[in-house]
Amino acid sequence: MKLYLNDTSPFSRAVLATAYLCDAPMVLEWVDPWQTPSTLVAVNPFSTIPVLETSDGVALTESLTICEFLMQAYPTEKLAATKASDTQRMSLLGVSKTLMEVAFRCAALSRFEAEQNVLTIRGKEGIERSVKGLIGQLKNNDDLLKPDFSTLYLHIALDYVLFRHANLLSAEECDILTTALHSSPFKDTLATLSLESLSKKLNYCEYKNS
């Protein structure tokens, strides 16, 4: 299998972390989707990442879809799937995915001098409200950081917010989030797959053996 990814994309990081935990075999193809490379367009006409090209030549897009495939194809005790019947965990997964999407969109729009775009403004307001709500849950729910897929997504989403949008948060909020991430069951995995590490664009075996 081949995974098309970018080093700063939180969606790519979520898929790579899932593959890492599931010990799924794959090759990494580092691409810049903003350059619309022909290799990426050939498997995804939208030129977005991540894309997983399966061993039978099928291209899977959208991070949740790819992660669901990996967890079913390579089940592991290291990463439990979020049960659809567990509404609290499904809600957390939905909030985490939306936070990741909005945080990414705001960062992308800012690249094109759209800082005052209404979508950027509304998105940043949503990030602030969402983080306050999540901090309230972290303070009052010791069970929030279970070793399941929703927590993996939450960890990566919050890490991305701290990376791109720390200026939207107070120093206290940043400290609370940083402390919570140190208690995450995926702390070691995401330390291995840190943004600094991903910037080196290593091959998959190098990440697995690090």
Disulfide bonds with the S-S distance in Angstrom:
none
